[in-house]
Amino acid sequence: MPELPEVETVRRTLEPRILGRQVAVACLRRKDICEPLAGSKRTPEHMLQGSTIVGTMRHGKQLAIYADHGQVVCVHLGMSGVLSWTTSLPKFTAADHAHAWWRFDDGSAMVFADPRRFGGLWLAPDLPTLRREKWGTLGIDGLMVYGHALHREAGQSERNVKAALLDQKVVAGVGNIYADEALFASGIAPTRACLTLSEADWDRLAASIRRVLGDAIEAGGSTLRDYRDANGAKGSHQTRHAVYGRGGEACLTCRGVLTQATLGQRTTVWCKQCQK
């Protein structure tokens, strides 16, 4: 958490606020959360300073903000990260965990805060470098995944299908929430070994991933604890979860009791009647 829908919601709510704005001042308050990628000429302390924001993009759980001179800041929210926009730069205290901020020419600001510090920033000289050095190891984006891609990456594996979905090299952007939800929607048990799935199973699962992620984006993501969009608003998709976080409760389809167990150190919930 946040997963693909939350990061995409942040991107969609942030972009109209910052597009065309010039970065007047950039401040990196914790140097250990920012890593320059190969070819970066600017120091992390001055990332994007003096440049104009020309676009944003996302791959999986990572968000990129790029400027007119080519420089890119890649943001990974980790477990508790928040990338927010504000009309003016507030005064920060240690309790705010604001590790970096950018003040724009109109006085507004973008702030990256991360209390648990599982997230971070990466600085790239251009988008091709970001794609090669940072995104090149990731699988296809969850909104674009199809059955043949899943089958190619995981179809011969003996590991369970839930573990495969959480592997960002297989499909980028799916985490614990949406893996459980997509598996339920496709009728596939998370305990199934990947090599037991047919091509039709992979096709059905991929379609469920795309649909579940799309529905979550339309709802502004799922807010369980820290997540907010760039404007500070909570998501509402948590009210629509069919299985995630509902272990021991009634299945919404068959009314049987939902099973909860730990698979690969991740809490997993599914219906043994509806998912085979």
WOHU-V331238 format. One line per field, one symbol per residue. phi: phi as a letter, one per 40 degrees, with the letter a starting at -180 (. if undefined). psi: psi as a letter, one per 30 degrees, with the letter a starting at -180 (. if undefined). Layout:
phi: ???
psi: ???
This chain:
phi: .cbdcccccddcccdccbcgccccabbbcbcccbbccdgccccdcbdgcgbbcbababbgcbbbbbbcchcbbbbbcgcbcbbbbbcaccccbdccfccaabccccgcabbbbadcfccibbbbcacdcccccbcccccccdcbcbdccccccbcbccccccccccccccachcbcccccccccccgbcccccdccccccccccccccdccccccccccggbbbbccacccgcccbcdcbccbdgbdgcccccbgccccbabbfgbcbbabcccbb
psi: klaeeeeeeeeefeefefkfkkjekkkjfjffgkjklkfkfkkffgkfkflkkflllkjbgkkkkllfgfkkkkkjfbegkkjlklfljlkkleffhjfklkklfgfllkkjkjefhfalkkkkfleeeeeeeeffflakkffgkleeeeeefffgkfllfeeeffjffekkfkaeefeeeeeeffgkkffkkeffkleeeeeeeeeeeeeeeeeeefggakjedfklafggkllgfffgkeekggkflkkfefglkkkklkjhgkkkkljfefk.
